[in-house]
Amino acid sequence: SFSLSGARRSGWLPPTIGFGSKGSAELMVPYYFNIAPNRDLTLFPRYIFARGLQLGATGRYLGETDRGPYHGETHVEYLANDRLAHRNRWWVDTLHNQFLAPNWTFGWNAHAASDNEYPSDFSRTVAASAERQLLRELRTDYYGQYWNLTARVQSYQVLQDPGAVLNPALTVATPYNRLPTLNFHAGRYDVLGGFDWAVDAEATRFTHPDDNQVQGNRANMVAQVSYPWVHPGWFVTPKLMLHATQYDLTHNVNSDDKISRVLPTVSLDSGLVFERKSSLFGSGGMQTLEPRLFYVRTPYKNQDDIPNFDTGVAGFNYAQLFTENRFVGADKVSDANQLTAAIVSRFIEANGAERLRLAVGNRYYFTDPRVRLNSSEQSNQTRSDALLAASGRIS
């Protein structure tokens, strides 16, 4: 039967029939419970012929108190006595977000599995089957008009690759826990005649299950001020940044436990915008040609004694070409004497829709960056790889 009014109702959902390389044939017939307008529950009985009966459930809720709204979702799976693995198997996902006051929120996001092989044995997508670090996070946020403050604790369940026993190169590294971390951001635009400013500060206690690993506290602050000149057809934005970091460590072998680093960064972003009429996608359209130059200068400072808690090399994409630091995370600040050159062309229809965008960019190094995250990074670079990007809307 069907709900002719379109309203939700309890009942069976369409079944799923499948065949997996690790679990043979399977059949899942979900049942939906319409508990209330703001709460529901879906049961997922799933019979995997080679393993047994797996029971799953997803509960969702949302509501509002006198202090503000809340919502959450929890998903649980359980398979008793897996006939292939000869043990009980389970998985849990849970998240919650809630307002404690008009400007104050808290929430959690946690994931857990019974064993290392659970994602590869039961996941229905390639991305989910490759998941190896399960986050557990509890956080709270408080914010004002021009600032926000976040406090959180984070840890991970690490699922080792099944082949790591025979091949140690497949071992998944255990990330550091943040117990806790405090983040503060403040900033304003167009003050004192056109200046933009921002301050980002962070204080974190890093711990690790391996007591022999370096651990400790990190305090980091990045302050920046810029003055954008923006006019029809062109823009120029000079910016000054200051990175200040302090470490208080334990087990920092062959180095000091107290380390300080202060580095300035100067950047200059500039671009032009040319326009002309175009009939490529119909009359009344417009094509733009937008060349852009972005220069960055950061002096070199030896950072070999600083441990790597949460820093990696940023992915190579168009947005990253126009950032001051090629690292993500606060443990490394790359020295830089480089220029990014790029050009973008956009095709815009008469109604304002952007039908096509083409971009090409490259980064040129006047001096080779000396700060390295690891020895495998390429050295003696004079330029980056060329980047070509295209995006569009078919209709």
One Martini backbone bead per residue (centre of mass of N, CA, C, O) as a GRO file, in nm:
protein
  395
    1SER     BB    1   0.103   0.031   0.010
    2PHE     BB    2   0.010   0.387  -0.002
    3SER     BB    3   0.069   0.728   0.045
    4LEU     BB    4  -0.145   0.960  -0.084
    5SER     BB    5  -0.044   1.229   0.085
    6GLY     BB    6   0.287   1.192   0.155
    7ALA     BB    7   0.303   1.079   0.421
    8ARG     BB    8   0.439   0.929   0.669
    9ARG     BB    9   0.503   0.569   0.718
   10SER     BB   10   0.490   0.266   0.820
   11GLY     BB   11   0.720   0.018   0.670
   12TRP     BB   12   0.826  -0.132   0.400
   13LEU     BB   13   1.108  -0.148   0.207
   14PRO     BB   14   1.295  -0.189  -0.041
   15PRO     BB   15   1.481  -0.431  -0.144
   16THR     BB   16   1.816  -0.587  -0.123
   17ILE     BB   17   2.018  -0.736  -0.378
   18GLY     BB   18   2.331  -0.927  -0.349
   19PHE     BB   19   2.695  -0.955  -0.433
   20GLY     BB   20   2.992  -1.066  -0.268
   21SER     BB   21   3.327  -1.156  -0.251
   22LYS     BB   22   3.307  -1.200   0.090
   23GLY     BB   23   2.964  -1.282   0.121
   24SER     BB   24   2.808  -1.340  -0.103
   25ALA     BB   25   2.495  -1.354  -0.074
   26GLU     BB   26   2.223  -1.104  -0.028
   27LEU     BB   27   1.956  -0.979   0.205
   28MET     BB   28   1.756  -0.672   0.231
   29VAL     BB   29   1.481  -0.564   0.467
   30PRO     BB   30   1.347  -0.280   0.540
   31TYR     BB   31   1.216  -0.098   0.833
   32TYR     BB   32   0.980   0.165   0.900
   33PHE     BB   33   0.955   0.404   1.174
   34ASN     BB   34   0.697   0.638   1.259
   35ILE     BB   35   0.712   0.782   1.554
   36ALA     BB   36   0.752   1.092   1.465
   37PRO     BB   37   0.792   1.394   1.316
   38ASN     BB   38   1.103   1.395   1.480
   39ARG     BB   39   1.105   1.066   1.454
   40ASP     BB   40   1.309   0.772   1.363
   41LEU     BB   41   1.320   0.418   1.242
   42THR     BB   42   1.561   0.187   1.093
   43LEU     BB   43   1.558  -0.142   0.986
   44PHE     BB   44   1.840  -0.392   0.891
   45PRO     BB   45   1.788  -0.681   0.772
   46ARG     BB   46   2.080  -0.898   0.692
   47TYR     BB   47   2.142  -1.166   0.476
   48ILE     BB   48   2.442  -1.356   0.483
   49PHE     BB   49   2.504  -1.661   0.367
   50ALA     BB   50   2.816  -1.692   0.477
   51ARG     BB   51   2.761  -1.546   0.780
   52GLY     BB   52   2.460  -1.425   0.834
   53LEU     BB   53   2.281  -1.229   1.063
   54GLN     BB   54   2.227  -0.884   1.019
   55LEU     BB   55   2.180  -0.603   1.237
   56GLY     BB   56   2.019  -0.285   1.174
   57ALA     BB   57   2.024   0.073   1.285
   58THR     BB   58   1.840   0.394   1.242
   59GLY     BB   59   1.843   0.696   1.429
   60ARG     BB   60   1.631   0.991   1.432
   61TYR     BB   61   1.657   1.345   1.535
   62LEU     BB   62   1.455   1.640   1.628
   63GLY     BB   63   1.461   1.973   1.789
   64GLU     BB   64   1.343   2.197   2.065
   65THR     BB   65   1.438   2.437   2.285
   66ASP     BB   66   1.466   2.730   2.468
   67ARG     BB   67   1.784   2.742   2.347
   68GLY     BB   68   1.740   2.541   2.096
   69PRO     BB   69   1.840   2.333   1.864
   70TYR     BB   70   1.836   1.976   1.762
   71HIS     BB   71   2.046   1.693   1.638
   72GLY     BB   72   2.053   1.337   1.521
   73GLU     BB   73   2.255   1.023   1.468
   74THR     BB   74   2.226   0.653   1.471
   75HIS     BB   75   2.439   0.368   1.388
   76VAL     BB   76   2.383   0.006   1.386
   77GLU     BB   77   2.583  -0.303   1.382
   78TYR     BB   78   2.512  -0.673   1.394
   79LEU     BB   79   2.708  -0.986   1.413
   80ALA     BB   80   2.657  -1.305   1.505
   81ASN     BB   81   2.874  -1.527   1.447
   82ASP     BB   82   3.075  -1.532   1.218
   83ARG     BB   83   3.137  -1.791   0.993
   84LEU     BB   84   3.426  -1.676   0.892
   85ALA     BB   85   3.549  -1.527   1.166
   86HIS     BB   86   3.447  -1.634   1.451
   87ARG     BB   87   3.276  -1.366   1.539
   88ASN     BB   88   3.178  -1.074   1.656
   89ARG     BB   89   3.014  -0.802   1.478
   90TRP     BB   90   3.064  -0.431   1.468
   91TRP     BB   91   2.893  -0.097   1.435
   92VAL     BB   92   2.943   0.270   1.498
   93ASP     BB   93   2.737   0.569   1.457
   94THR     BB   94   2.762   0.911   1.597
   95LEU     BB   95   2.558   1.217   1.615
   96HIS     BB   96   2.561   1.563   1.759
   97ASN     BB   97   2.355   1.872   1.782
   98GLN     BB   98   2.357   2.170   2.007
   99PHE     BB   99   2.192   2.423   2.179
  100LEU     BB  100   2.264   2.607   2.484
  101ALA     BB  101   2.265   2.881   2.326
  102PRO     BB  102   2.254   3.121   2.093
  103ASN     BB  103   2.610   3.103   2.100
  104TRP     BB  104   2.592   2.784   2.195
  105THR     BB  105   2.760   2.473   2.125
  106PHE     BB  106   2.723   2.109   2.091
  107GLY     BB  107   2.908   1.790   2.024
  108TRP     BB  108   2.926   1.476   1.835
  109ASN     BB  109   3.174   1.235   1.675
  110ALA     BB  110   3.141   0.879   1.628
  111HIS     BB  111   3.352   0.581   1.578
  112ALA     BB  112   3.314   0.211   1.552
  113ALA     BB  113   3.488  -0.112   1.571
  114SER     BB  114   3.560  -0.453   1.618
  115ASP     BB  115   3.762  -0.449   1.358
  116ASN     BB  116   3.979  -0.420   1.091
  117GLU     BB  117   3.779  -0.571   0.860
  118TYR     BB  118   3.496  -0.441   0.849
  119PRO     BB  119   3.497  -0.244   0.603
  120SER     BB  120   3.588  -0.464   0.385
  121ASP     BB  121   3.339  -0.668   0.445
  122PHE     BB  122   3.067  -0.441   0.453
  123SER     BB  123   3.108  -0.237   0.252
  124ARG     BB  124   2.958  -0.053  -0.043
  125THR     BB  125   3.226   0.115  -0.073
  126VAL     BB  126   3.543   0.206  -0.138
  127ALA     BB  127   3.582   0.434   0.067
  128ALA     BB  128   3.478   0.276   0.320
  129SER     BB  129   3.678   0.026   0.294
  130ALA     BB  130   3.943   0.232   0.342
  131GLU     BB  131   3.893   0.284   0.629
  132ARG     BB  132   4.135   0.355   0.921
  133GLN     BB  133   4.019   0.625   1.073
  134LEU     BB  134   3.838   0.668   1.374
  135LEU     BB  135   3.649   0.913   1.496
  136ARG     BB  136   3.660   1.094   1.820
  137GLU     BB  137   3.431   1.365   1.908
  138LEU     BB  138   3.429   1.655   2.132
  139ARG     BB  139   3.235   1.965   2.123
  140THR     BB  140   3.260   2.335   2.154
  141ASP     BB  141   3.081   2.650   2.075
  142TYR     BB  142   3.168   3.006   2.069
  143TYR     BB  143   3.003   3.312   1.951
  144GLY     BB  144   3.034   3.613   1.776
  145GLN     BB  145   3.050   3.859   1.549
  146TYR     BB  146   3.405   3.847   1.536
  147TRP     BB  147   3.402   3.557   1.688
  148ASN     BB  148   3.556   3.232   1.793
  149LEU     BB  149   3.518   2.934   2.011
  150THR     BB  150   3.702   2.618   2.048
  151ALA     BB  151   3.637   2.298   2.205
  152ARG     BB  152   3.829   1.982   2.205
  153VAL     BB  153   3.822   1.624   2.162
  154GLN     BB  154   4.059   1.372   2.023
  155SER     BB  155   4.030   1.047   1.871
  156TYR     BB  156   4.149   0.713   1.756
  157GLN     BB  157   4.068   0.439   1.556
  158VAL     BB  158   4.289   0.192   1.437
  159LEU     BB  159   4.293   0.023   1.122
  160GLN     BB  160   4.455  -0.234   1.017
  161ASP     BB  161   4.595  -0.382   0.771
  162PRO     BB  162   4.583  -0.712   0.699
  163GLY     BB  163   4.883  -0.702   0.548
  164ALA     BB  164   5.082  -0.599   0.786
  165VAL     BB  165   5.202  -0.866   0.888
  166LEU     BB  166   5.369  -0.917   0.610
  167ASN     BB  167   5.360  -0.583   0.555
  168PRO     BB  168   5.479  -0.308   0.719
  169ALA     BB  169   5.413  -0.084   0.499
  170LEU     BB  170   5.086  -0.108   0.574
  171THR     BB  171   5.101   0.050   0.817
  172VAL     BB  172   4.911   0.245   1.027
  173ALA     BB  173   4.933   0.542   1.151
  174THR     BB  174   4.918   0.692   1.461
  175PRO     BB  175   4.757   0.944   1.570
  176TYR     BB  176   4.717   1.214   1.745
  177ASN     BB  177   4.591   1.330   2.032
  178ARG     BB  178   4.340   1.572   2.143
  179LEU     BB  179   4.398   1.666   2.502
  180PRO     BB  180   4.319   1.928   2.420
  181THR     BB  181   4.160   2.190   2.209
  182LEU     BB  182   4.211   2.541   2.124
  183ASN     BB  183   4.012   2.781   1.932
  184PHE     BB  184   4.080   3.111   1.788
  185HIS     BB  185   3.873   3.362   1.619
  186ALA     BB  186   3.946   3.681   1.456
  187GLY     BB  187   3.765   3.937   1.254
  188ARG     BB  188   3.787   4.203   0.996
  189TYR     BB  189   3.630   4.423   0.761
  190ASP     BB  190   3.672   4.730   0.672
  191VAL     BB  191   3.888   4.902   0.849
  192LEU     BB  192   4.031   5.198   0.868
  193GLY     BB  193   3.976   5.243   0.543
  194GLY     BB  194   4.022   4.901   0.447
  195PHE     BB  195   4.103   4.697   0.650
  196ASP     BB  196   4.221   4.363   0.712
  197TRP     BB  197   4.171   4.125   0.987
  198ALA     BB  198   4.343   3.845   1.167
  199VAL     BB  199   4.308   3.584   1.429
  200ASP     BB  200   4.488   3.275   1.507
  201ALA     BB  201   4.441   3.044   1.779
  202GLU     BB  202   4.633   2.770   1.947
  203ALA     BB  203   4.577   2.496   2.192
  204THR     BB  204   4.767   2.185   2.246
  205ARG     BB  205   4.735   1.842   2.352
  206PHE     BB  206   4.965   1.584   2.284
  207THR     BB  207   4.898   1.237   2.238
  208HIS     BB  208   5.023   0.886   2.276
  209PRO     BB  209   5.023   0.546   2.300
  210ASP     BB  210   5.329   0.592   2.261
  211ASP     BB  211   5.564   0.675   2.501
  212ASN     BB  212   5.816   0.721   2.291
  213GLN     BB  213   5.677   0.952   2.187
  214VAL     BB  214   5.643   1.260   2.114
  215GLN     BB  215   5.518   1.508   2.344
  216GLY     BB  216   5.271   1.780   2.402
  217ASN     BB  217   5.275   2.132   2.366
  218ARG     BB  218   5.085   2.378   2.158
  219ALA     BB  219   5.138   2.718   2.055
  220ASN     BB  220   4.943   2.916   1.817
  221MET     BB  221   4.994   3.211   1.597
  222VAL     BB  222   4.799   3.402   1.346
  223ALA     BB  223   4.867   3.713   1.201
  224GLN     BB  224   4.671   3.951   0.995
  225VAL     BB  225   4.719   4.208   0.733
  226SER     BB  226   4.519   4.402   0.496
  227TYR     BB  227   4.493   4.596   0.167
  228PRO     BB  228   4.238   4.630  -0.046
  229TRP     BB  229   4.233   4.697  -0.396
  230VAL     BB  230   3.907   4.749  -0.543
  231HIS     BB  231   3.823   4.746  -0.890
  232PRO     BB  232   3.715   4.786  -1.192
  233GLY     BB  233   3.942   4.541  -1.342
  234TRP     BB  234   4.098   4.545  -1.046
  235PHE     BB  235   4.358   4.416  -0.808
  236VAL     BB  236   4.520   4.482  -0.477
  237THR     BB  237   4.692   4.267  -0.214
  238PRO     BB  238   4.843   4.334   0.068
  239LYS     BB  239   5.031   4.120   0.308
  240LEU     BB  240   5.068   4.053   0.668
  241MET     BB  241   5.244   3.798   0.853
  242LEU     BB  242   5.239   3.607   1.178
  243HIS     BB  243   5.435   3.346   1.320
  244ALA     BB  244   5.365   3.186   1.644
  245THR     BB  245   5.558   2.936   1.834
  246GLN     BB  246   5.508   2.695   2.111
  247TYR     BB  247   5.700   2.442   2.292
  248ASP     BB  248   5.614   2.157   2.523
  249LEU     BB  249   5.812   1.874   2.579
  250THR     BB  250   5.845   1.512   2.541
  251HIS     BB  251   6.076   1.300   2.407
  252ASN     BB  252   6.288   1.494   2.249
  253VAL     BB  253   6.514   1.366   2.079
  254ASN     BB  254   6.800   1.550   2.034
  255SER     BB  255   6.634   1.788   2.183
  256ASP     BB  256   6.445   2.030   2.277
  257ASP     BB  257   6.151   2.092   2.478
  258LYS     BB  258   6.195   2.402   2.409
  259ILE     BB  259   6.023   2.581   2.144
  260SER     BB  260   6.072   2.853   1.911
  261ARG     BB  261   5.868   3.045   1.661
  262VAL     BB  262   5.933   3.323   1.428
  263LEU     BB  263   5.740   3.435   1.134
  264PRO     BB  264   5.731   3.612   0.845
  265THR     BB  265   5.483   3.731   0.592
  266VAL     BB  266   5.477   3.825   0.244
  267SER     BB  267   5.212   3.947   0.024
  268LEU     BB  268   5.099   3.965  -0.336
  269ASP     BB  269   4.787   4.040  -0.483
  270SER     BB  270   4.691   4.021  -0.839
  271GLY     BB  271   4.453   4.163  -1.091
  272LEU     BB  272   4.262   4.114  -1.393
  273VAL     BB  273   3.959   4.229  -1.588
  274PHE     BB  274   3.827   4.108  -1.884
  275GLU     BB  275   3.577   4.203  -2.138
  276ARG     BB  276   3.341   4.029  -2.365
  277LYS     BB  277   3.155   3.949  -2.609
  278SER     BB  278   2.944   3.644  -2.644
  279SER     BB  279   2.814   3.349  -2.860
  280LEU     BB  280   2.870   3.053  -2.764
  281PHE     BB  281   2.587   3.045  -2.557
  282GLY     BB  282   2.465   3.286  -2.684
  283SER     BB  283   2.317   3.566  -2.674
  284GLY     BB  284   2.447   3.802  -2.435
  285GLY     BB  285   2.720   3.721  -2.367
  286MET     BB  286   3.033   3.652  -2.173
  287GLN     BB  287   3.389   3.711  -2.165
  288THR     BB  288   3.669   3.636  -1.967
  289LEU     BB  289   3.996   3.778  -1.859
  290GLU     BB  290   4.212   3.656  -1.573
  291PRO     BB  291   4.484   3.770  -1.457
  292ARG     BB  292   4.736   3.638  -1.209
  293LEU     BB  293   4.936   3.750  -0.923
  294PHE     BB  294   5.149   3.571  -0.668
  295TYR     BB  295   5.341   3.681  -0.391
  296VAL     BB  296   5.600   3.521  -0.176
  297ARG     BB  297   5.761   3.595   0.155
  298THR     BB  298   5.975   3.367   0.344
  299PRO     BB  299   6.189   3.300   0.567
  300TYR     BB  300   6.441   3.104   0.681
  301LYS     BB  301   6.397   2.820   0.918
  302ASN     BB  302   6.502   2.589   1.124
  303GLN     BB  303   6.276   2.277   1.179
  304ASP     BB  304   6.397   1.989   1.272
  305ASP     BB  305   6.315   1.995   1.594
  306ILE     BB  306   6.027   1.976   1.503
  307PRO     BB  307   5.756   1.814   1.539
  308ASN     BB  308   5.500   1.594   1.391
  309PHE     BB  309   5.160   1.602   1.455
  310ASP     BB  310   4.959   1.757   1.190
  311THR     BB  311   5.140   1.764   0.922
  312GLY     BB  312   5.110   1.852   0.568
  313VAL     BB  313   5.093   1.841   0.237
  314ALA     BB  314   4.941   2.012   0.019
  315GLY     BB  315   4.735   2.001  -0.218
  316PHE     BB  316   4.718   2.017  -0.573
  317ASN     BB  317   4.560   2.324  -0.647
  318TYR     BB  318   4.422   2.619  -0.724
  319ALA     BB  319   4.395   2.732  -0.435
  320GLN     BB  320   4.692   2.656  -0.337
  321LEU     BB  321   4.849   2.861  -0.519
  322PHE     BB  322   4.709   3.101  -0.310
  323THR     BB  323   4.916   3.030  -0.076
  324GLU     BB  324   5.167   3.076   0.168
  325ASN     BB  325   5.146   2.767   0.261
  326ARG     BB  326   5.238   2.425   0.176
  327PHE     BB  327   5.121   2.365   0.454
  328VAL     BB  328   4.927   2.161   0.680
  329GLY     BB  329   4.969   2.312   0.963
  330ALA     BB  330   5.186   2.422   1.249
  331ASP     BB  331   5.484   2.277   1.228
  332LYS     BB  332   5.513   2.418   0.937
  333VAL     BB  333   5.705   2.681   0.769
  334SER     BB  334   5.750   2.788   0.465
  335ASP     BB  335   5.974   2.883   0.266
  336ALA     BB  336   5.962   3.190   0.047
  337ASN     BB  337   6.028   3.267  -0.321
  338GLN     BB  338   5.738   3.332  -0.501
  339LEU     BB  339   5.541   3.281  -0.812
  340THR     BB  340   5.208   3.313  -0.924
  341ALA     BB  341   5.065   3.212  -1.239
  342ALA     BB  342   4.744   3.307  -1.383
  343ILE     BB  343   4.448   3.205  -1.584
  344VAL     BB  344   4.108   3.311  -1.650
  345SER     BB  345   3.807   3.181  -1.816
  346ARG     BB  346   3.472   3.310  -1.865
  347PHE     BB  347   3.134   3.197  -1.934
  348ILE     BB  348   2.855   3.422  -1.957
  349GLU     BB  349   2.539   3.460  -1.938
  350ALA     BB  350   2.278   3.681  -1.949
  351ASN     BB  351   2.165   3.558  -1.658
  352GLY     BB  352   2.465   3.486  -1.502
  353ALA     BB  353   2.552   3.215  -1.588
  354GLU     BB  354   2.813   2.980  -1.553
  355ARG     BB  355   2.917   2.767  -1.808
  356LEU     BB  356   3.242   2.835  -1.821
  357ARG     BB  357   3.574   2.722  -1.695
  358LEU     BB  358   3.916   2.833  -1.735
  359ALA     BB  359   4.248   2.711  -1.623
  360VAL     BB  360   4.590   2.836  -1.557
  361GLY     BB  361   4.889   2.729  -1.367
  362ASN     BB  362   5.189   2.853  -1.182
  363ARG     BB  363   5.495   2.795  -0.995
  364TYR     BB  364   5.772   3.009  -0.900
  365TYR     BB  365   6.114   2.961  -0.796
  366PHE     BB  366   6.375   3.161  -0.684
  367THR     BB  367   6.394   2.964  -0.436
  368ASP     BB  368   6.459   2.682  -0.275
  369PRO     BB  369   6.294   2.502  -0.063
  370ARG     BB  370   6.413   2.391   0.272
  371VAL     BB  371   6.159   2.301   0.398
  372ARG     BB  372   6.090   1.975   0.532
  373LEU     BB  373   5.899   1.691   0.603
  374ASN     BB  374   6.070   1.503   0.408
  375SER     BB  375   6.305   1.333   0.203
  376SER     BB  376   6.092   1.289  -0.050
  377GLU     BB  377   6.107   1.563  -0.131
  378GLN     BB  378   6.147   1.779  -0.367
  379SER     BB  379   6.433   1.926  -0.511
  380ASN     BB  380   6.535   2.178  -0.701
  381GLN     BB  381   6.315   2.394  -0.763
  382THR     BB  382   6.161   2.621  -1.017
  383ARG     BB  383   5.881   2.463  -1.050
  384SER     BB  384   5.579   2.361  -1.090
  385ASP     BB  385   5.327   2.219  -1.184
  386ALA     BB  386   5.094   2.226  -1.411
  387LEU     BB  387   4.762   2.378  -1.416
  388LEU     BB  388   4.453   2.233  -1.521
  389ALA     BB  389   4.115   2.374  -1.552
  390ALA     BB  390   3.765   2.253  -1.564
  391SER     BB  391   3.429   2.396  -1.578
  392GLY     BB  392   3.068   2.312  -1.599
  393ARG     BB  393   2.740   2.353  -1.763
  394ILE     BB  394   2.519   2.185  -1.954
  395SER     BB  395   2.223   2.324  -1.818
   0.00000   0.00000   0.00000
